[in-house]
Amino acid sequence: MSWFDALILGGVQGLTEFLPVSSSGHLEIGQQLLDSAGSGEENLSFAIIVHAATVLSTLVVLWYEVTRLLRGTLTTLRWNDEKSYVLKLLISMIPVFVVGVFFKDYVESFFGKGLLLVGICLLVTAVLLAFSEWISKRRQGSGHDVGYGDAMAIGIAQACAVLPGLSRSGATIATGLLCGVRKEVVAQFSFLMVLIPIMGEALLDVIKIMGPDTKLEIGMGPAIVGFIAAFAAGCLACRFMIEIVRRQRLIWFSIYCAIVGSVAIISEFC
């Protein structure tokens, strides 16, 4: 992978991690367009690096909320709103933890298999976004905070979104809206719930890379360039997406996913 490819793909990852258009799907499309599809291990190593960058961008953008939750959880023994919120975040991580532990190899087999699956999953994302916005507008702004059942439902959506082309943020935000969660809080919950799973996966990957018989599958230069590009783009996209959800403008992303998904499917047969 060249530095230029890493710059483009890192920027794509940073933008699409938070926008409901599927970061994994766009990485797959970007690699096809740039003709930079390497080995499965190289692609997965790069994906872990740029995902770690977007986690860091989430911490920067939501720093106040993260520190508030940590203070409320660690500085007192009494049960409070912060502990309840953290418990909901942990509940939401259970499904993706199960998938990561028991089905990791099976999930990884889906990557690098062409654009047909990506296109289908993008169409599913488009339907989810359109339907959730329609339901949300029918409620005319009513809704509730994230409950424990909502957290599990959103977590299941996140676990399903490991497929390339099925947007993680799109699936989790749409599921939250369909559950009746207020649009003002659903995007923030969606972004916070991914922190620990991605950091855990990145840590495991770093441990694997640092092993005596392994090496980084991509060069250090492209890895650094991709990380910086993903971090910078992620900071911009995270702030932008929170505002988009508040204003209920998901339909435009639904249209975009439908167009890109259709093109991906057609190109697979051409």
C-alpha positions in Angstrom: 0.0 0.0 0.0 1.4 3.4 -1.0 1.4 6.6 1.1 -1.2 8.1 -1.3 -3.5 5.1 -1.0 -3.2 5.3 2.8 -4.0 9.0 2.8 -7.1 8.5 0.7 -8.3 5.4 2.5 -7.6 6.8 5.9 -9.6 9.9 5.1 -12.4 7.8 3.8 -12.4 5.7 7.0 -12.5 8.8 9.2 -15.4 10.3 7.4 -17.5 7.2 6.9 -16.9 5.7 10.4 -19.3 8.4 11.8 -21.4 9.1 8.7 -24.1 6.3 8.2 -22.6 5.1 4.9 -20.4 2.1 6.1 -16.7 2.6 6.6 -15.9 -1.0 5.9 -17.9 -0.9 2.7 -16.2 2.3 1.5 -12.8 0.9 2.4 -13.6 -2.1 0.2 -14.8 0.2 -2.6 -11.8 2.5 -2.2 -9.4 -0.4 -2.4 -11.0 -1.6 -5.6 -11.0 1.8 -7.2 -7.4 2.5 -6.2 -6.4 -1.1 -7.1 -4.7 -1.3 -3.8 -6.3 -4.4 -2.5 -3.5 -6.3 -0.8 -3.6 -9.5 1.2 -6.4 -10.1 3.7 -4.0 -9.6 6.6 -2.7 -6.3 5.1 -6.2 -5.0 4.7 -7.2 -6.1 8.2 -4.1 -4.5 9.7 -4.8 -1.2 8.0 -8.5 -1.4 9.0 -7.4 -1.8 12.7 -5.0 1.1 12.5 -7.6 3.6 11.0 -10.3 2.3 13.4 -8.0 3.1 16.3 -7.6 6.6 14.8 -11.3 7.1 14.7 -11.6 6.0 18.3 -9.1 8.7 19.3 -11.1 11.2 17.4 -14.2 10.2 19.3 -12.4 10.7 22.6 -11.4 14.2 21.4 -14.8 15.3 20.3 -16.7 13.7 23.2 -14.0 14.4 25.8 -16.3 16.2 28.2 -18.9 13.4 28.2 -16.3 10.7 28.6 -14.6 12.4 31.5 -18.0 13.1 33.1 -18.9 9.5 32.9 -15.6 8.4 34.3 -15.8 10.8 37.2 -19.4 9.8 38.0 -18.5 6.1 37.9 -15.1 6.1 39.7 -15.4 8.8 42.3 -18.4 7.6 44.3 -19.9 4.3 45.5 -23.5 5.3 45.2 -25.6 4.5 42.2 -26.1 7.5 39.9 -27.0 8.4 36.3 -23.4 8.0 35.2 -23.1 4.5 36.4 -26.5 3.6 34.8 -25.3 5.1 31.5 -22.0 3.1 31.6 -23.9 -0.1 32.4 -26.1 0.5 29.3 -22.9 1.0 27.3 -21.5 -2.3 28.6 -24.8 -4.1 27.8 -24.7 -2.7 24.2 -21.2 -4.3 23.8 -22.3 -7.8 24.7 -23.5 -8.8 21.2 -20.3 -7.6 19.4 -18.2 -9.2 22.0 -19.9 -12.6 21.3 -19.4 -12.1 17.6 -15.8 -11.1 18.1 -14.9 -14.1 20.3 -16.8 -16.9 18.6 -17.2 -15.8 15.0 -14.1 -13.6 14.3 -12.6 -15.8 11.6 -16.0 -16.3 9.9 -16.6 -12.5 9.9 -13.1 -11.8 8.5 -13.8 -14.2 5.6 -16.3 -11.7 4.2 -13.7 -9.0 3.6 -12.0 -8.8 0.2 -14.7 -10.9 -1.5 -15.8 -8.2 -4.0 -18.5 -5.6 -4.1 -21.7 -7.7 -4.3 -22.1 -8.1 -0.5 -21.0 -4.5 0.0 -23.7 -3.3 -2.4 -26.5 -5.4 -0.8 -25.6 -4.3 2.7 -25.5 -0.6 1.6 -29.1 -1.1 0.3 -30.1 -2.5 3.7 -28.5 0.5 5.3 -30.4 2.8 3.0 -33.7 1.2 4.0 -32.9 1.3 7.7 -32.1 5.0 7.5 -35.2 6.0 5.5 -37.5 4.0 7.7 -36.0 5.2 11.0 -36.3 8.8 9.9 -39.9 8.3 8.8 -40.8 6.8 12.2 -38.9 9.5 14.1 -40.7 12.3 12.3 -44.1 10.7 12.9 -43.3 10.9 16.6 -42.9 14.6 16.2 -39.9 14.9 18.5 -41.2 12.7 21.3 -39.0 9.9 22.7 -37.1 8.7 25.7 -33.5 8.3 26.9 -31.7 5.1 26.2 -33.0 2.2 28.3 -31.4 -1.2 29.1 -33.5 -2.9 26.5 -32.7 -0.2 23.9 -29.0 -0.7 24.7 -29.2 -4.4 23.9 -31.2 -3.8 20.7 -28.6 -1.2 19.6 -25.8 -3.6 20.5 -27.3 -6.3 18.3 -27.5 -3.8 15.4 -23.8 -3.1 16.0 -22.9 -6.8 16.0 -24.8 -7.2 12.6 -22.9 -4.2 11.2 -19.6 -6.1 11.2 -20.5 -7.0 7.6 -18.8 -4.8 5.0 -21.4 -2.3 3.7 -23.7 -2.4 6.6 -23.1 0.9 8.4 -22.3 0.6 12.1 -23.4 4.1 12.9 -26.3 3.9 10.5 -27.5 0.6 12.0 -27.1 1.7 15.6 -28.6 5.2 15.2 -31.5 3.8 13.1 -32.2 1.1 15.7 -32.2 3.6 18.5 -34.6 5.8 16.6 -36.9 2.9 15.9 -36.8 2.0 19.6 -38.1 5.5 20.4 -34.8 6.9 21.7 -34.6 10.7 21.4 -32.6 11.9 18.5 -30.6 14.2 20.7 -29.0 11.3 22.6 -28.9 8.4 20.2 -25.9 9.6 18.1 -23.8 10.2 21.2 -24.6 6.8 22.6 -23.8 5.2 19.2 -20.4 6.8 19.1 -19.5 6.0 22.8 -20.6 2.4 22.6 -17.9 1.5 20.0 -15.0 2.8 22.0 -14.1 -0.2 24.1 -14.7 -2.9 21.4 -12.5 -1.0 18.9 -9.8 -0.3 21.5 -9.9 -3.9 22.6 -9.5 -5.2 19.0 -6.7 -2.7 18.3 -4.9 -3.7 21.5 -5.1 -7.4 20.5 -3.8 -6.5 17.0 -0.9 -4.6 18.4 0.0 -7.5 20.7 -0.1 -9.8 17.7 2.0 -7.4 15.6 4.6 -7.1 18.3 5.0 -10.9 18.5 8.5 -12.3 17.7 7.3 -14.1 14.6 5.0 -11.4 13.1 5.4 -8.1 11.5 3.3 -5.1 10.4 1.6 -6.1 7.2 1.8 -2.6 5.8 4.7 -0.2 5.9 5.2 2.1 8.8 4.9 5.2 6.6 1.5 4.3 5.1 0.3 3.3 8.6 1.1 6.7 10.1 -0.3 8.6 7.1 -3.5 6.5 7.3 -3.8 7.0 11.0 -3.4 10.8 10.8 -5.9 11.1 7.9 -8.5 9.0 9.7 -8.1 11.0 12.9 -8.5 14.4 11.3 -11.5 13.3 9.1 -13.0 11.5 12.1 -13.0 14.7 14.3 -14.9 16.6 11.6 -17.3 13.8 10.8 -18.2 13.1 14.4 -19.2 16.7 15.1 -21.1 16.9 11.8 -23.0 13.6 12.4 -24.3 14.5 15.8 -25.8 17.7 14.4 -27.2 15.8 11.4 -29.1 13.4 13.6 -30.5 16.3 15.7 -31.9 17.9 12.6 -33.3 14.7 11.1 -31.5 14.7 7.8 -30.7 11.0 7.5 -32.7 10.7 4.3 -29.9 12.2 2.2 -27.5 9.4 3.5 -30.2 6.9 2.7 -30.3 8.1 -0.9 -26.5 8.1 -1.1 -26.3 4.5 0.2 -29.0 3.4 -2.2 -27.1 4.9 -5.2 -23.6 3.6 -4.1 -25.0 0.2 -3.3 -26.7 -0.1 -6.6 -23.6 0.9 -8.5 -21.5 -1.6 -6.5 -23.9 -4.4 -7.3 -24.0 -3.5 -11.0 -20.3 -3.2 -11.3 -19.9 -6.7 -9.8 -21.7 -8.1 -12.8 -20.1 -5.9 -15.5 
